[in-house]
Amino acid sequence: MDDQQIVERINELAHQEHALWEAESKGEANDGERERLQELQVTLDQCWDLLHQRRARRAAGMDPDDASVRDAGQVEGYLG
């Protein structure tokens, strides 16, 4: 997956997330949608992390294709 594909995936997931947040804010979301919202948040974090890895590797003169998706526990464990 190249940077453009990752950005497109981020945009697709963000659109889904927005729709679910809108339903949640109106009190219309069900348990399955809330669960999907949590999954989307993790997947979005993983996509952003992968994009940042690729850009950092490129900036360091390394092959961005050697970047890989990190597991949810690692990505969600960041302390900012």
OpenMM code with the backbone's topology and positions (N, CA, C; nanometers):
from openmm import Vec3, app, unit

residues = "MET ASP ASP GLN GLN ILE VAL GLU ARG ILE ASN GLU LEU ALA HIS GLN GLU HIS ALA LEU TRP GLU ALA GLU SER LYS GLY GLU ALA ASN ASP GLY GLU ARG GLU ARG LEU GLN GLU LEU GLN VAL THR LEU ASP GLN CYS TRP ASP LEU LEU HIS GLN ARG ARG ALA ARG ARG ALA ALA GLY MET ASP PRO ASP ASP ALA SER VAL ARG ASP ALA GLY GLN VAL GLU GLY TYR LEU GLY".split()
positions = [
    Vec3(0.0850, -0.1174, 0.0000),
    Vec3(0.0000, 0.0000, 0.0000),
    Vec3(0.0897, 0.1238, 0.0000),
    Vec3(0.0665, 0.2150, -0.0935),
    Vec3(0.1471, 0.3366, -0.0981),
    Vec3(0.0787, 0.4488, -0.0192),
    Vec3(0.1462, 0.5633, -0.0091),
    Vec3(0.0943, 0.6736, 0.0722),
    Vec3(-0.0448, 0.7175, 0.0259),
    Vec3(-0.0649, 0.7286, -0.1031),
    Vec3(-0.1944, 0.7742, -0.1547),
    Vec3(-0.3053, 0.6764, -0.1176),
    Vec3(-0.2776, 0.5490, -0.1255),
    Vec3(-0.3772, 0.4490, -0.0872),
    Vec3(-0.4090, 0.4578, 0.0623),
    Vec3(-0.3078, 0.4839, 0.1416),
    Vec3(-0.3297, 0.4985, 0.2861),
    Vec3(-0.4159, 0.6211, 0.3142),
    Vec3(-0.3862, 0.7317, 0.2480),
    Vec3(-0.4646, 0.8545, 0.2658),
    Vec3(-0.6094, 0.8310, 0.2227),
    Vec3(-0.6287, 0.7616, 0.1119),
    Vec3(-0.7647, 0.7313, 0.0670),
    Vec3(-0.8374, 0.6444, 0.1683),
    Vec3(-0.7676, 0.5494, 0.2257),
    Vec3(-0.8273, 0.4629, 0.3286),
    Vec3(-0.8627, 0.5442, 0.4525),
    Vec3(-0.7743, 0.6344, 0.4928),
    Vec3(-0.8011, 0.7216, 0.6076),
    Vec3(-0.9272, 0.8040, 0.5814),
    Vec3(-0.9372, 0.8600, 0.4625),
    Vec3(-1.0549, 0.9410, 0.4288),
    Vec3(-1.1829, 0.8583, 0.4313),
    Vec3(-1.1754, 0.7367, 0.3794),
    Vec3(-1.2912, 0.6473, 0.3790),
    Vec3(-1.3341, 0.6138, 0.5216),
    Vec3(-1.2373, 0.5789, 0.6049),
    Vec3(-1.2675, 0.5447, 0.7445),
    Vec3(-1.3188, 0.6659, 0.8217),
    Vec3(-1.2600, 0.7815, 0.7967),
    Vec3(-1.3031, 0.9036, 0.8654),
    Vec3(-1.4469, 0.9390, 0.8284),
    Vec3(-1.4834, 0.9151, 0.7034),
    Vec3(-1.6214, 0.9399, 0.6605),
    Vec3(-1.7173, 0.8484, 0.7371),
    Vec3(-1.6807, 0.7209, 0.7484),
    Vec3(-1.7636, 0.6266, 0.8242),
    Vec3(-1.7719, 0.6685, 0.9715),
    Vec3(-1.6577, 0.7076, 1.0262),
    Vec3(-1.6533, 0.7501, 1.1658),
    Vec3(-1.7445, 0.8709, 1.1883),
    Vec3(-1.7388, 0.9656, 1.0984),
    Vec3(-1.8213, 1.0864, 1.1104),
    Vec3(-1.9702, 1.0497, 1.1120),
    Vec3(-2.0103, 0.9607, 1.0217),
    Vec3(-2.1505, 0.9205, 1.0162),
    Vec3(-2.1936, 0.8530, 1.1468),
    Vec3(-2.1064, 0.7694, 1.2013),
    Vec3(-2.1399, 0.7028, 1.3270),
    Vec3(-2.1432, 0.8005, 1.4443),
    Vec3(-2.0513, 0.8964, 1.4464),
    Vec3(-2.0534, 0.9972, 1.5536),
    Vec3(-2.1810, 1.0803, 1.5445),
    Vec3(-2.2233, 1.1083, 1.4228),
    Vec3(-2.3469, 1.1849, 1.4054),
    Vec3(-2.4664, 1.1072, 1.4614),
    Vec3(-2.4727, 0.9785, 1.4298),
    Vec3(-2.5805, 0.8946, 1.4836),
    Vec3(-2.5728, 0.8888, 1.6363),
    Vec3(-2.4523, 0.8748, 1.6883),
    Vec3(-2.4339, 0.8687, 1.8336),
    Vec3(-2.4775, 0.9995, 1.8989),
    Vec3(-2.4436, 1.1123, 1.8399),
    Vec3(-2.4785, 1.2421, 1.8991),
    Vec3(-2.6294, 1.2662, 1.9005),
    Vec3(-2.7003, 1.1995, 1.8096),
    Vec3(-2.8461, 1.2112, 1.8047),
    Vec3(-2.9143, 1.1050, 1.8892),
    Vec3(-2.8338, 1.0194, 1.9522),
    Vec3(-2.8898, 0.9118, 2.0326),
    Vec3(-2.9485, 0.7994, 1.9490),
    Vec3(-2.9056, 0.7888, 1.8244),
    Vec3(-2.9616, 0.6899, 1.7328),
    Vec3(-2.8705, 0.5690, 1.7090),
    Vec3(-2.7519, 0.5679, 1.7671),
    Vec3(-2.6577, 0.4583, 1.7441),
    Vec3(-2.6929, 0.3379, 1.8308),
    Vec3(-2.6801, 0.2196, 1.7719),
    Vec3(-2.7036, 0.0984, 1.8494),
    Vec3(-2.5693, 0.0432, 1.8975),
    Vec3(-2.5734, -0.0643, 1.9729),
    Vec3(-2.4506, -0.1210, 2.0294),
    Vec3(-2.3517, -0.1631, 1.9206),
    Vec3(-2.4014, -0.2200, 1.8113),
    Vec3(-2.3150, -0.2612, 1.7016),
    Vec3(-2.2444, -0.1426, 1.6375),
    Vec3(-2.3156, -0.0324, 1.6252),
    Vec3(-2.2553, 0.0886, 1.5678),
    Vec3(-2.1521, 0.1493, 1.6623),
    Vec3(-2.1779, 0.1428, 1.7905),
    Vec3(-2.0801, 0.1923, 1.8881),
    Vec3(-1.9532, 0.1074, 1.8842),
    Vec3(-1.9719, -0.0237, 1.8711),
    Vec3(-1.8573, -0.1136, 1.8606),
    Vec3(-1.7789, -0.0839, 1.7323),
    Vec3(-1.8514, -0.0637, 1.6234),
    Vec3(-1.7864, -0.0311, 1.4956),
    Vec3(-1.7109, 0.1010, 1.5071),
    Vec3(-1.7640, 0.1966, 1.5788),
    Vec3(-1.6976, 0.3251, 1.5990),
    Vec3(-1.5640, 0.3056, 1.6700),
    Vec3(-1.5614, 0.2223, 1.7712),
    Vec3(-1.4361, 0.1938, 1.8423),
    Vec3(-1.3356, 0.1262, 1.7496),
    Vec3(-1.3833, 0.0317, 1.6684),
    Vec3(-1.2951, -0.0360, 1.5732),
    Vec3(-1.2377, 0.0627, 1.4722),
    Vec3(-1.3220, 0.1524, 1.4246),
    Vec3(-1.2775, 0.2536, 1.3281),
    Vec3(-1.1691, 0.3420, 1.3875),
    Vec3(-1.1857, 0.3808, 1.5129),
    Vec3(-1.0871, 0.4666, 1.5769),
    Vec3(-0.9512, 0.3985, 1.5833),
    Vec3(-0.9490, 0.2716, 1.6153),
    Vec3(-0.8235, 0.1968, 1.6230),
    Vec3(-0.7629, 0.1830, 1.4828),
    Vec3(-0.8448, 0.1474, 1.3860),
    Vec3(-0.7956, 0.1308, 1.2495),
    Vec3(-0.7428, 0.2625, 1.1945),
    Vec3(-0.8102, 0.3711, 1.2245),
    Vec3(-0.7608, 0.5027, 1.1821),
    Vec3(-0.6252, 0.5325, 1.2447),
    Vec3(-0.6106, 0.5041, 1.3719),
    Vec3(-0.4817, 0.5250, 1.4388),
    Vec3(-0.3725, 0.4408, 1.3733),
    Vec3(-0.4054, 0.3182, 1.3378),
    Vec3(-0.3079, 0.2319, 1.2718),
    Vec3(-0.2693, 0.2869, 1.1342),
    Vec3(-0.3667, 0.3368, 1.0606),
    Vec3(-0.3383, 0.3939, 0.9285),
    Vec3(-0.2502, 0.5180, 0.9405),
    Vec3(-0.2830, 0.6063, 1.0336),
    Vec3(-0.2009, 0.7260, 1.0538),
    Vec3(-0.0594, 0.6875, 1.0947),
    Vec3(-0.0479, 0.5897, 1.1819),
    Vec3(0.0835, 0.5437, 1.2254),
    Vec3(0.1634, 0.4905, 1.1070),
    Vec3(0.1006, 0.4118, 1.0225),
    Vec3(0.1692, 0.3576, 0.9057),
    Vec3(0.2139, 0.4694, 0.8126),
    Vec3(0.1277, 0.5672, 0.7911),
    Vec3(0.1643, 0.6798, 0.7054),
    Vec3(0.2830, 0.7560, 0.7644),
    Vec3(0.2814, 0.7792, 0.8945),
    Vec3(0.3938, 0.8484, 0.9600),
    Vec3(0.5221, 0.7667, 0.9509),
    Vec3(0.5115, 0.6356, 0.9681),
    Vec3(0.6296, 0.5494, 0.9535),
    Vec3(0.6883, 0.5618, 0.8136),
    Vec3(0.6018, 0.5544, 0.7138),
    Vec3(0.6476, 0.5613, 0.5741),
    Vec3(0.7172, 0.6947, 0.5468),
    Vec3(0.6574, 0.8030, 0.5937),
    Vec3(0.7168, 0.9354, 0.5708),
    Vec3(0.8500, 0.9497, 0.6441),
    Vec3(0.8576, 0.8976, 0.7644),
    Vec3(0.9824, 0.9051, 0.8414),
    Vec3(1.0916, 0.8229, 0.7738),
    Vec3(1.0562, 0.7043, 0.7274),
    Vec3(1.1547, 0.6198, 0.6591),
    Vec3(1.2040, 0.6884, 0.5319),
    Vec3(1.1132, 0.7479, 0.4576),
    Vec3(1.1516, 0.8179, 0.3349),
    Vec3(1.2449, 0.9343, 0.3671),
    Vec3(1.2112, 1.0112, 0.4703),
    Vec3(1.2922, 1.1264, 0.5098),
    Vec3(1.4319, 1.0843, 0.5555),
    Vec3(1.4421, 0.9633, 0.6080),
    Vec3(1.5708, 0.9124, 0.6565),
    Vec3(1.6484, 0.8394, 0.5465),
    Vec3(1.5955, 0.8418, 0.4242),
    Vec3(1.6630, 0.7750, 0.3143),
    Vec3(1.6427, 0.6248, 0.3130),
    Vec3(1.5429, 0.5785, 0.3836),
    Vec3(1.5142, 0.4352, 0.3923),
    Vec3(1.3939, 0.4024, 0.3036),
    Vec3(1.3706, 0.2756, 0.2828),
    Vec3(1.2599, 0.2303, 0.1991),
    Vec3(1.1281, 0.2386, 0.2764),
    Vec3(1.0346, 0.3233, 0.2314),
    Vec3(0.9070, 0.3346, 0.3022),
    Vec3(0.8251, 0.2062, 0.2976),
    Vec3(0.8521, 0.1203, 0.1991),
    Vec3(0.7773, -0.0044, 0.1888),
    Vec3(0.8135, -0.1042, 0.2982),
    Vec3(0.9186, -0.0745, 0.3747),
    Vec3(0.9541, -0.1603, 0.4876),
    Vec3(0.8723, -0.1274, 0.6127),
    Vec3(0.7930, -0.0199, 0.6083),
    Vec3(0.7049, 0.0130, 0.7208),
    Vec3(0.5938, -0.0914, 0.7268),
    Vec3(0.5426, -0.1154, 0.8451),
    Vec3(0.4358, -0.2144, 0.8585),
    Vec3(0.3318, -0.1669, 0.9593),
    Vec3(0.2137, -0.2227, 0.9452),
    Vec3(0.1043, -0.1899, 1.0370),
    Vec3(0.1386, -0.2487, 1.1732),
    Vec3(0.1334, -0.1641, 1.2743),
    Vec3(0.1599, -0.2115, 1.4104),
    Vec3(0.0289, -0.2583, 1.4729),
    Vec3(0.0402, -0.3503, 1.5677),
    Vec3(-0.0814, -0.4024, 1.6295),
    Vec3(-0.1511, -0.2932, 1.7111),
    Vec3(-0.2791, -0.3148, 1.7312),
    Vec3(-0.3625, -0.2158, 1.7990),
    Vec3(-0.3098, -0.1805, 1.9361),
    Vec3(-0.2637, -0.2791, 2.0116),
    Vec3(-0.2115, -0.2535, 2.1451),
    Vec3(-0.0951, -0.1583, 2.1453),
    Vec3(-0.0078, -0.1723, 2.0475),
    Vec3(0.1085, -0.0858, 2.0387),
    Vec3(0.0682, 0.0559, 1.9968),
    Vec3(-0.0160, 0.0657, 1.8964),
    Vec3(-0.0576, 0.1968, 1.8462),
    Vec3(-0.1418, 0.2701, 1.9499),
    Vec3(-0.2314, 0.1990, 2.0146),
    Vec3(-0.3191, 0.2623, 2.1138),
    Vec3(-0.2469, 0.2891, 2.2449),
    Vec3(-0.1287, 0.2315, 2.2636),
    Vec3(-0.0528, 0.2496, 2.3863),
    Vec3(0.0342, 0.3722, 2.3878),
    Vec3(0.0378, 0.4477, 2.2764),
    Vec3(0.1191, 0.5688, 2.2710),
    Vec3(0.0731, 0.6669, 2.3782),
    Vec3(0.1677, 0.7372, 2.4326),
    Vec3(0.1347, 0.8343, 2.5376),
    Vec3(0.1364, 0.9772, 2.4866),
    Vec3(0.1378, 0.9953, 2.3571),
    Vec3(0.1286, 1.1291, 2.2985),
    Vec3(0.2606, 1.1831, 2.2801),
] * unit.nanometer
topology = app.Topology()
chain = topology.addChain("A")
for resn in residues:
    res = topology.addResidue(resn, chain)
    for name in ("N", "CA", "C"):
        topology.addAtom(name, app.Element.getBySymbol(name[0]), res)
